[in-house]
C-alpha cells in the first residue's frame, strides 16, 4: 500500500467546545500560490511567491450508520457557533485525521460553502454533505507529512506464485 501525502483518514472538526469526527469522510487539501506578479519593461513576468492559501474540500460526509447523526449534530453545533457579527470565529479542521500520525495537519478555517445535506437515494437510506473551508493563515510551505511508514502488502510474489498476508496461495482464474 502506498504512503499517502498528508496522511490518510477521516475528517475531524473542533471548535474548542464540540468535536465532530467522521471516520469515513474524505478531506482534500489544496495549496494555491499567493504571489506578487508584475511585468518588467521587456514584458517578462516577474513573480515572487509569498506562501500558499490552503483550502479544504470535504467531499463527502455520510450519515448512514445508526450513530452518524450524533456527529452531524456536533457538526451543526460547530457551524452554528461560527455565527458572530462582532468577531471572526473559526473551526479547527483535521482534513485527514490519521490515527497512525503524531503530527496530523490541523488548520484554523472559515466556512466558505453552503451547508446542504443531500439524500443518498430516493428512499430513507442516508445523507451526505460536501463542505469547503479556507484556512485563515498563510502556509509558508507545503508539508511533507505522509501516512504510516509501515507498508501493508496485501499480496506478494514468491517463486512465480502469489500469496496473501496469511501466506495462503492466491489462485487467479
C-alpha positions as CSV (number, residue, x, y, z in Angstrom):
1,X,0.0,0.0,0.0
2,X,1.3,3.5,-0.8
3,X,2.2,6.2,1.7
4,X,-0.4,8.9,1.2
5,X,0.6,12.6,1.3
6,X,-0.8,14.5,4.3
7,X,-1.9,11.2,6.0
8,X,-4.9,9.1,5.4
9,X,-8.0,9.0,7.4
10,X,-11.3,10.7,8.1
11,X,-12.2,14.3,8.9
12,X,-12.3,16.0,12.3
13,X,-13.9,19.3,13.3
14,X,-13.1,21.0,16.6
15,X,-14.2,24.5,17.8
16,X,-12.9,24.1,21.3
17,X,-16.3,23.2,22.7
18,X,-17.6,20.4,20.4
19,X,-15.8,17.8,18.3
20,X,-17.3,16.0,15.2
21,X,-15.4,13.1,13.8
22,X,-16.3,11.4,10.5
23,X,-14.1,8.3,10.1
24,X,-15.4,7.8,6.5
25,X,-15.2,11.4,5.5
26,X,-13.0,12.5,2.6
27,X,-10.9,15.6,3.0
28,X,-8.8,17.0,0.2
29,X,-6.3,19.8,0.7
30,X,-5.3,22.3,-1.9
31,X,-2.3,24.7,-1.7
32,X,-2.8,27.7,-4.0
33,X,0.2,30.0,-4.5
34,X,0.0,33.6,-3.1
35,X,2.3,35.7,-5.2
36,X,3.1,39.2,-6.3
37,X,3.3,39.4,-10.1
38,X,4.2,42.1,-12.4
39,X,5.8,42.7,-15.8
40,X,9.1,44.4,-16.4
41,X,9.8,46.8,-19.3
42,X,10.7,43.9,-21.5
43,X,7.2,42.3,-20.8
44,X,8.8,39.5,-18.9
45,X,6.9,38.2,-15.9
46,X,8.5,39.0,-12.5
47,X,6.9,36.9,-9.7
48,X,7.5,36.4,-6.0
49,X,6.0,33.5,-4.2
50,X,4.8,34.7,-0.7
51,X,3.2,31.4,0.5
52,X,0.2,29.3,0.0
53,X,-3.6,29.7,0.6
54,X,-4.9,26.4,2.0
55,X,-8.4,25.3,1.0
56,X,-10.0,22.1,2.3
57,X,-12.8,20.4,0.3
58,X,-14.7,17.9,2.4
59,X,-16.2,15.9,-0.5
60,X,-18.3,13.5,1.4
61,X,-19.6,13.3,5.0
62,X,-22.0,10.4,5.1
63,X,-24.9,9.9,7.5
64,X,-25.7,6.2,7.1
65,X,-24.9,4.3,10.2
66,X,-27.2,4.5,13.3
67,X,-24.8,6.7,15.3
68,X,-23.7,9.0,12.5
69,X,-26.4,11.5,13.3
70,X,-24.6,12.3,16.6
71,X,-21.5,13.6,14.6
72,X,-23.9,15.5,12.4
73,X,-25.4,17.2,15.4
74,X,-22.0,18.1,16.7
75,X,-21.0,19.4,13.3
76,X,-24.1,21.6,13.0
77,X,-23.5,22.9,16.6
78,X,-19.9,23.8,15.5
79,X,-21.0,25.5,12.2
80,X,-23.8,27.4,14.1
81,X,-21.1,28.6,16.6
82,X,-19.3,30.3,13.7
83,X,-22.0,33.0,13.5
84,X,-20.9,36.3,15.0
85,X,-21.4,39.9,14.0
86,X,-18.5,41.2,16.1
87,X,-15.6,38.7,15.8
88,X,-14.2,36.2,13.3
89,X,-14.9,32.7,14.6
90,X,-13.1,29.7,13.2
91,X,-13.1,25.9,13.4
92,X,-10.0,23.7,13.5
93,X,-10.1,21.0,10.8
94,X,-8.0,17.9,10.5
95,X,-8.8,17.0,6.9
96,X,-7.0,13.7,7.0
97,X,-7.3,12.5,10.6
98,X,-4.7,9.7,10.6
99,X,-4.5,7.8,13.9
100,X,-1.0,6.5,12.9
101,X,0.4,10.0,12.8
102,X,1.6,12.1,15.7
103,X,1.6,15.3,13.7
104,X,-1.7,15.4,11.8
105,X,-2.3,18.6,9.8
106,X,-4.7,20.9,11.6
107,X,-5.9,24.1,10.0
108,X,-7.9,27.0,11.5
109,X,-10.6,27.7,9.0
110,X,-13.7,29.6,8.0
111,X,-16.6,28.0,6.2
112,X,-16.8,29.2,2.5
113,X,-19.6,27.0,1.2
114,X,-23.3,26.3,2.0
115,X,-24.4,23.5,4.3
116,X,-26.8,21.4,2.2
117,X,-27.4,17.8,3.2
118,X,-28.4,15.7,0.3
119,X,-30.3,12.4,0.4
120,X,-28.1,9.4,-0.8
121,X,-31.1,7.9,-2.5
122,X,-34.8,8.4,-3.0
123,X,-35.5,6.2,0.0
124,X,-34.6,6.8,3.6
125,X,-31.1,5.4,3.4
126,X,-28.9,8.2,4.4
127,X,-27.5,11.7,3.7
128,X,-24.2,13.2,2.6
129,X,-22.8,16.7,2.9
130,X,-20.0,18.4,0.9
131,X,-18.3,21.4,2.5
132,X,-15.5,23.9,1.7
133,X,-13.2,25.7,4.1
134,X,-10.4,28.3,3.7
135,X,-7.6,28.5,6.2
136,X,-7.2,32.0,7.7
137,X,-3.4,31.7,7.9
138,X,-1.0,31.7,5.0
139,X,1.1,28.5,4.8
140,X,4.8,29.2,4.2
141,X,5.5,25.7,2.8
142,X,3.7,22.6,1.6
143,X,4.1,20.0,4.4
144,X,6.0,16.7,3.8
145,X,3.7,14.6,6.1
146,X,2.9,11.1,4.8
147,X,0.7,8.3,6.1
148,X,2.1,5.5,8.3
149,X,5.5,4.2,7.4
150,X,4.6,0.5,7.7
151,X,3.6,-0.6,4.2
152,X,1.0,-3.3,4.1
153,X,1.5,-5.6,1.2
154,X,-1.8,-7.2,0.5
155,X,-0.2,-9.8,-1.7
156,X,3.4,-10.6,-2.5
157,X,5.1,-12.6,-5.2
158,X,7.5,-15.6,-4.5
159,X,8.7,-18.3,-6.9
160,X,6.1,-17.3,-9.6
161,X,3.2,-17.6,-7.2
162,X,1.1,-15.0,-5.4
163,X,0.5,-15.2,-1.6
164,X,-1.7,-13.1,0.7
165,X,-0.5,-11.8,4.1
166,X,-1.6,-15.0,5.7
167,X,0.8,-17.0,3.5
168,X,-2.1,-18.6,1.6
169,X,-1.5,-19.1,-2.1
170,X,-3.8,-16.9,-4.2
171,X,-5.1,-18.5,-7.4
172,X,-6.2,-16.2,-10.2
173,X,-8.7,-17.7,-12.7
